[in-house]
Amino acid sequence: MILDSDTWQIDRLEVGELMVNCYLIIWKPSGQGIVIDPGEEPDRILNRIRELGFMVTAIVNTHGHGDHIGANHALKAATSAPLLIGRNEAAMLTDPWLNLSAQLDSPVVSPPADRLLDEGDYIEVGGGRLKVYQTAGHSPGSIILTGSGFAVVGDLLFAGSIGRTDFPGGSLDLLLEMIREKVYPLGEDCLILPGHGPETTVGIERRSNPFLKPGSGFGW
């Protein structure tokens, strides 16, 4: 369990060959929660949902790459929860060439989104709210979700690294700009929950991430 407060509970499962972080974010007073980036292993995700005993009110993808959306169909079928994604990623859900899974000879086709997310939108989780920010760079329509003291950042930023920008629609300059403009203002102590690897904080990455240091050659 990554976080267990009076209100929020956050659990993480590493799923699939690419070890995607699937997050279960629960508003404890209501027993409702959302699933973020169910990349693969739907049975394992559903078992954990049952263990934690919450009702899934939404399935959210931080972006549309195949490794983050592979279990959308099974999760949606099992929970009847709506599927949400950033507006500029919607086409990736149903097109294996756009979500890059076809190139790996393992095509992924997700159901289409039930709701498209824009900058400044909120996702209601029981009595809690997560705010949506658009953070292009890794992919054209990537989003991050911020709560009280935490942020789910997809493949924008990792502990000690940053997301790849060599995929179609990627931009290193834009990714670095998004980190400066959308992540840094969240505060030094904000818990960063990335799409792969361990959690970190804004302060740790600002001070020690080699890709984010002035003079690194990465546009700073």
C-alpha positions as CSV (number, residue, x, y, z in Angstrom):
1,M,0.0,0.0,0.0
2,I,1.5,3.3,-1.1
3,L,-0.8,5.6,0.8
4,D,-3.4,4.9,3.5
5,S,-4.8,8.0,5.2
6,D,-8.2,8.8,6.7
7,T,-9.5,9.6,3.3
8,W,-7.3,8.3,0.4
9,Q,-6.0,4.8,0.0
10,I,-3.6,4.1,-2.9
11,D,-2.4,0.6,-4.0
12,R,-0.2,-0.3,-6.9
13,L,0.2,-3.4,-9.0
14,E,3.0,-3.9,-11.5
15,V,1.4,-5.6,-14.5
16,G,2.5,-7.1,-17.7
17,E,5.9,-7.7,-19.3
18,L,6.7,-4.0,-19.3
19,M,5.8,-3.7,-15.6
20,V,3.2,-0.9,-15.9
21,N,2.0,0.6,-12.6
22,C,-1.7,0.0,-12.3
23,Y,-3.0,2.2,-9.5
24,L,-6.1,1.6,-7.4
25,I,-7.2,4.9,-5.8
26,I,-9.9,4.7,-3.2
27,W,-11.9,7.3,-1.3
28,K,-12.2,5.4,1.9
29,P,-15.3,7.1,3.5
30,S,-17.4,6.0,0.5
31,G,-15.7,2.7,-0.4
32,Q,-15.5,3.9,-4.1
33,G,-12.4,4.1,-6.2
34,I,-10.9,4.2,-9.7
35,V,-8.5,2.0,-11.6
36,I,-5.7,3.8,-13.5
37,D,-3.8,2.2,-16.3
38,P,-4.9,-1.4,-16.2
39,G,-2.2,-2.5,-18.6
40,E,-2.5,-6.3,-18.4
41,E,-3.4,-9.1,-15.9
42,P,-7.1,-8.2,-15.4
43,D,-7.7,-11.2,-13.1
44,R,-5.0,-10.1,-10.8
45,I,-6.3,-6.5,-10.8
46,L,-9.9,-7.7,-10.1
47,N,-8.7,-10.0,-7.3
48,R,-7.0,-7.0,-5.6
49,I,-10.2,-4.9,-6.1
50,R,-12.2,-7.6,-4.3
51,E,-9.6,-7.9,-1.5
52,L,-9.7,-4.1,-0.9
53,G,-13.5,-4.2,-1.1
54,F,-14.3,-1.1,-3.1
55,M,-16.7,-0.3,-6.0
56,V,-15.0,0.8,-9.2
57,T,-16.6,4.0,-10.5
58,A,-14.1,4.7,-13.4
59,I,-11.3,3.3,-15.4
60,V,-8.7,5.9,-16.4
61,N,-5.8,5.8,-18.8
62,T,-3.1,8.4,-18.5
63,H,-2.3,7.8,-22.2
64,G,-3.2,5.4,-24.9
65,H,-0.1,3.3,-25.5
66,G,-0.8,-0.4,-25.6
67,D,1.0,-1.3,-22.4
68,H,-1.3,0.9,-20.4
69,I,-4.6,-0.1,-21.9
70,G,-4.5,-3.9,-22.4
71,A,-6.9,-4.8,-19.6
72,N,-9.4,-2.0,-20.3
73,H,-11.9,-4.4,-22.0
74,A,-11.9,-7.0,-19.2
75,L,-12.1,-4.4,-16.4
76,K,-14.9,-2.6,-18.1
77,A,-16.8,-5.8,-18.7
78,A,-16.4,-6.9,-15.1
79,T,-17.2,-3.6,-13.4
80,S,-19.4,-1.7,-15.9
81,A,-17.4,1.4,-15.0
82,P,-16.9,4.1,-17.6
83,L,-13.6,4.5,-19.4
84,L,-11.9,7.9,-19.4
85,I,-8.9,9.2,-21.3
86,G,-7.4,12.5,-22.5
87,R,-9.2,13.9,-25.5
88,N,-6.2,13.7,-27.8
89,E,-5.5,10.1,-27.0
90,A,-9.0,8.7,-27.8
91,A,-8.1,7.3,-31.2
92,M,-5.3,5.2,-29.7
93,L,-7.7,3.0,-27.8
94,T,-9.2,1.3,-30.8
95,D,-6.3,1.4,-33.2
96,P,-3.4,-1.0,-32.5
97,W,-1.1,0.9,-34.9
98,L,-1.7,4.2,-33.1
99,N,-1.2,2.6,-29.7
100,L,2.0,0.9,-30.9
101,S,0.9,-2.6,-29.9
102,A,0.6,-3.8,-33.5
103,Q,4.3,-3.0,-34.1
104,L,5.1,-5.4,-31.2
105,D,3.0,-8.2,-32.9
106,S,0.6,-8.2,-29.9
107,P,-2.3,-5.9,-31.0
108,V,-4.4,-4.3,-28.3
109,V,-7.9,-3.1,-29.0
110,S,-9.7,-1.3,-26.1
111,P,-13.3,-0.2,-26.0
112,P,-13.8,3.4,-26.9
113,A,-13.8,6.0,-24.2
114,D,-17.0,6.9,-22.4
115,R,-15.6,10.3,-21.4
116,L,-12.9,12.5,-22.9
117,L,-10.8,14.5,-20.4
118,D,-9.6,18.1,-20.9
119,E,-7.3,20.4,-18.9
120,G,-8.9,21.4,-15.6
121,D,-11.5,18.7,-15.5
122,Y,-12.2,16.8,-12.3
123,I,-12.7,13.1,-11.8
124,E,-15.0,12.4,-8.8
125,V,-13.9,9.5,-6.6
126,G,-16.5,9.1,-3.9
127,G,-16.2,12.3,-1.9
128,G,-12.8,13.1,-3.3
129,R,-11.7,14.8,-6.5
130,L,-8.7,14.4,-8.8
131,K,-7.8,17.2,-11.1
132,V,-6.8,16.6,-14.7
133,Y,-3.8,18.3,-16.4
134,Q,-2.8,17.8,-20.0
135,T,0.9,17.0,-20.2
136,A,1.9,16.2,-23.8
137,G,5.5,15.2,-24.6
138,H,5.5,11.4,-24.1
139,S,2.4,11.2,-26.3
140,P,0.2,14.0,-27.8
141,G,-2.6,13.8,-25.2
142,S,-1.1,12.4,-22.0
143,I,-2.7,13.5,-18.8
144,I,-1.7,13.5,-15.1
145,L,-4.2,13.3,-12.2
146,T,-3.5,15.3,-9.0
147,G,-5.0,14.7,-5.6
148,S,-4.3,16.0,-2.1
149,G,-0.5,15.6,-1.9
150,F,-0.1,13.1,-4.8
151,A,0.0,13.0,-8.5
152,V,-0.4,10.1,-11.0
153,V,1.9,11.1,-13.8
154,G,1.9,8.2,-16.3
155,D,5.0,8.2,-18.4
156,L,5.8,11.9,-18.1
157,L,8.3,11.5,-15.2
158,F,10.0,8.6,-13.4
159,A,12.2,8.3,-10.4
160,G,15.6,9.4,-11.8
161,S,14.4,9.6,-15.4
162,I,11.8,11.0,-17.8
163,G,9.4,9.5,-20.4
164,R,10.5,8.5,-23.9
165,T,9.8,11.1,-26.5
166,D,10.8,9.2,-29.6
167,F,7.4,7.7,-30.2
168,P,5.0,9.3,-32.7
169,G,3.8,12.6,-31.4
170,G,6.5,12.8,-28.7
171,S,8.5,16.0,-28.0
172,L,11.3,16.3,-25.5
173,D,11.0,20.1,-25.3
174,L,7.3,19.8,-24.6
175,L,7.8,17.1,-22.0
176,L,10.3,19.1,-20.1
177,E,8.0,22.2,-20.3
178,M,5.1,20.1,-18.9
179,I,7.3,19.0,-15.9
180,R,8.3,22.6,-15.2
181,E,4.8,24.0,-15.6
182,K,2.5,21.3,-14.3
183,V,4.5,19.1,-11.9
184,Y,6.9,21.5,-10.1
185,P,4.1,23.8,-8.8
186,L,2.6,20.8,-7.0
187,G,5.2,21.3,-4.3
188,E,8.4,19.7,-3.1
189,D,6.6,17.1,-0.9
190,C,4.0,16.0,-3.5
191,L,4.2,12.2,-4.0
192,I,4.8,11.3,-7.6
193,L,3.3,8.0,-8.8
194,P,4.8,7.2,-12.2
195,G,3.7,4.8,-14.9
196,H,6.7,2.5,-14.3
197,G,9.1,2.1,-11.4
198,P,9.0,3.3,-7.8
199,E,7.2,6.4,-6.4
200,T,9.2,9.6,-5.8
201,T,8.6,13.2,-4.9
202,V,8.7,16.5,-6.7
203,G,11.6,17.6,-4.5
204,I,13.7,14.5,-5.0
205,E,13.4,14.8,-8.8
206,R,14.0,18.5,-8.9
207,R,17.2,18.1,-6.9
208,S,18.6,14.8,-8.3
209,N,17.0,13.7,-11.6
210,P,19.9,14.0,-14.1
211,F,17.5,14.8,-16.9
212,L,16.1,17.8,-15.1
213,K,19.3,19.6,-14.1
214,P,20.4,22.8,-15.8
215,G,23.2,22.1,-18.2
216,S,22.2,18.5,-18.7
217,G,21.8,19.1,-22.4
218,F,18.1,18.2,-22.3
219,G,16.7,21.7,-22.9
220,W,17.1,23.3,-19.5
